[in-house]
Amino acid sequence: EPMFAAMTGAGLNPVMDSFYNFEPSGVLFTVPAKLTFVFDTVGLDTAAVSIYYYDGVAWSSGPVLSQTIVLLADGKAYIEGYITHTSTYAVLYFEDAVPPVTEALWSGTAGQNGWYVSPVTVTLTSTDTLTGVAGTYYSIDDGLFTLYSSSFNISAEGGSLVRYYSIDNAGNQEAEKSVGFKIDQSAPVVGAAGTPEANAVGWNNAPVTAVFSGTDAVSGI
């Protein structure tokens, strides 16, 4: 049913099988009405337990007022709150087991054969639809991981590797990702030599064979 699909999609799980369903044409009560559930606390983090209501699209605990949980001596507890409108109510606990997702975007002046001929700007974007992103971390060329705050530039010539991941507010850590770049901002060096060599005043009186050579210490020729 859509109600249970919405529950799962929001990271919610039922604490018990009871659902109170108040329909406008059904049970009549004076608002705000006090709603109480008794539930078993074994294996539960009671801080994640709340009375939620289903509005036909999503589950929300918004209109449950003055909500309290009282632990009982027999391993049970009761939770109560005041409701202000007709709906379907249930005791649910929130569990976020899904890590965030981080994407890397980069820009620079592309050369040939996968090389960049300018610094590369890297931007990390992370999302988490349940508890939200607590922090994104990155490392350049096996350095220490740093908390990401804004786009950064890589200008070192040669190959560079950026590793990154995010953690959400429930403590779920994303698997580490990485992206590599090759940067060469230096032009090659060209040399020339003639055979035979010129005389003392710079002249040759015979044909000269010219040999040209080029070197590039980063990407090569």
N, C-alpha and C positions, 0 to 999 in steps of 0.2 A: 504494500500500500504506500501511497505517497507520504503518509505520516511517518512510517518507519524508514523509508528511504531518506527523508529529510533528517531524521534522527542520526542515521549512520553517517550521512554526509557532513554533519556538523561535529562529528567526533563524540556523540552522546550515546550512552548505553543505559538501558533500564535497570534500576536498582531492584525493582520488584515488578510483579505482573499486573498490579492494579493501576488502572487508568480511570480517572474521574472525568466523566463526560457530561458537561452541562450544556444543554442545547436551549436556545431561546424559548422554544415551545415546550421544553421539558421541565426540569426541576426549577422551582422558583426559590430564590433566596434574596435576603436583604444585603445589599453591598455596603461596605466590604464584608465578605463572608470569610470565616476562618476555616482553613482547609488543613487537615492534619494527616500525615502518613506515618506509620510505624514500619521500620525496616531493620534488617539484619546488617550489622556493621562488619562482619567477618570479611577480611580481604579488601575492605574499602577505605579509601582516603576520604574521610567525611568532609574535608575541606573542599572536595571537588563535587559534592552532592548538592543538588538544588531542586526546588520545585520549578518545573518548566511548563509552559503552555504552548499549544499548537494553534497557530492562527490560520491554518489552511495552506500555508506555504512553508513556514519554517518554525522551529522551536525557539522560544525565547523565555527568559526568566524575568523580563522587564516589569510586568504588572503585578508580580507577587510581592506584596509589601510586608515589611517587618518580619523577614524570614529568620527563623532560629532553628537550631538543631540541639536537642537535649539527649545526652547519652544515658542509657538506662543500665541497671546493674546486671542484667541477664545477657549482655552482648548485643542488645538491640538499641535502637535509638528512635526518637520520633522527630520529625521535621514539620514545622507548621508555618503558615504565612496567610496573609489576607489577600483575597482575590477580589477583583473589581468588575469582572465581566464574565459572560458565559463563554466557555471554551472547553477544550480537552486538556486536563492537567495530569502530570505524572512526575514521579521522583526519578531523576536521571543523574548520572555522573559523567563528567566531562573527561575524556581520555584522548590526548593528542599523541598518536604514535607515528605520525607522518612527518618526516624531516622537511625542512624548507628546500626550495629549489633556487639555485643561483645561476645566472647566465652572465657570460662575459661578452662585451662588445668592444671592438677596438677600431682605431682609425689611424691612418698614416699615408704617406705618399708611396704607392707601390712602384717597385722597380720591375725587374725581370726575374724569372725562375724562383718566385716565392720570397724574394728579398724586398725589404723596405729601404728607401733612401732618405728617410726622415725619422725623427722620433715617433714612437707609437704611443697613442693615448688609450688607456684601458679604463673601461667603466664596468663596474659590477652591479648587477641588479638582482635582488633576492626577494622572494615572495613566500608567504606561508599563510594559508587561508584559514587556519584554526587559531593558534595562539599568537601568531605574529612572529616576526624575526627579531631575535635578541641581538644578534651581531653577525657581521660578515668579516672574514679574515683572509688575508692573502700573504703570499711569500714570493719573493723574486730570487731566482737562481739559488735555491736551497737556503736562503736566509731565514731569519726568525719570522714567524707569522705575526702580522700587524693588523690591528682593527681597522677595517676599511671605513673611510668617511667620505671620500670624494674621488673623482677620477685622478689617475696618476700617469706620468709619462715614463717611458723607457727609452733611453737614448744610447745605452752602451752598445758598441759595435760588436757584431758576432751574434751568436744564438743566445736567447734569453728564454727562461721558462717561468711562467706565473702559475702558482698553485693557489687554490682558493676553496672555501667552503663556508657554510652558514650554520648557525645554531638557532633554534626557535625558543620561545619562552617556556616551553615544556621541557627543554633540555635535549631535544632530538637533534643530533648532529648529522648534517648532510655528508655523504661520501665525498672525499676530496676529488676535485676536478683540476685540470690543468690546460694551459694553452701556451704554445711556443711561438716565438718571433725570430726572424733573422734580419738584422739591421746592418747596413753598410752605407755610411754617409761620406766616405772618402773616395775620391776619384783614383783610378789606377795611375801608376807612374810609367811613362814611356821613355825608353833610352834608345840611342842610335850610335852606331860605330861604323867607321869607314875603313876599307882596306884597299890599297895601302894607305898609311897615314900621310897627312899633308906635310909639306916641308916646313922649314922654320918660319916662313912668312905666310903659311896657310894655303899654299897652292899645291895641286897635283898636276903632273904632266903626263899622266896615264889614266885610263879608265879606273873608276873607283867603285868598289862593291860596297853597298850600304846594307847594314844589318840592323833591324829594329827589334827591340825587345820591350815587353811590358810586364809589370808586376802589380799584384794587388794582394795585400796581406790579409784581407778579410773574406771577400767572396770569390776571389780569384778572377782570372781573365776568361 
